[in-house]
Amino acid sequence: DAGITQSPRHKVTETGTPVTLRCHQTENHRYMYWYRQDPGHGLRLIHYSYGVKDTDKGEVSDGYSVSRSKTEDFLLTLESATSSQTSVYFCAISESAQNYGYTFGSGTRLTVV
Amino acid sequence: AQSVTQLGSHVSVSEGALVLLRCNYSSSVPPYLFWYVQYPNQGLQLLLKYTTGATLVKGINGFEAEFKKSETSFHLTKPSAHMSDAAEYFCAVSLYNFNKFYFGSGTKLNVKP
């Protein structure tokens, strides 16, 4: 996963607390994405960004917010964590997804208890 | 809306046997098609992609896939399975000028000795 780092790799948090996951890239790619992966559902898009301060919702955005103040960082915040948000979260980057596809981070395993 | 269907959440083959993982998509316009592989506790890696041109595309590790527009399919094959091919495989679709992916729910490939 050269050029893209997710932190933390693992986190356990309590219901109702806010949680922020970080994605950092060194590739200077324009597009950044947050997905969650759950058994039987594949990967589902939460939010994505097409530039600094330019973000949009994906198919499962409720309960999540994002921010991108710098090209290299894309933050995902769970405003008030719930057990249904227990999942593995992947960040992806792309120069142009159509032609090049994504480069994925190693994932963050989040458990909400 | 776009959708991606992967038939068979689990596929088991013997080492040396043919691997066939099925992917069908629904799209009103010609899509870009991708296969990703995920090894345990890792992010997704691009295996191969179809954007334009030749409909039979070759990827890493001896995998190939053929885009069949009439069947709206993009099945992944490998002539001879190896133990190291055991992983989860995801088919994904993106559309021209549309920098988001839709993923299938994944197929776990088991390779028996």
Interface residues (C-beta under 8 A of the other chain):
Chain A: D1 Y31 Y33 Y35 G40 H41 G42 L43 R44 L45 Y48 Y50 G58 F90 A92 S94 S96 A97 Q98 N99 G101 Y102 T103 F104 G105 S106 G107
Chain B: V4 Q6 S9 Y32 F34 Y36 N41 Q42 G43 L44 Q45 L46 K49 T51 F90 A92 S94 L95 Y96 N97 F98 N99 K100 F101 F103 G104 S105 G106
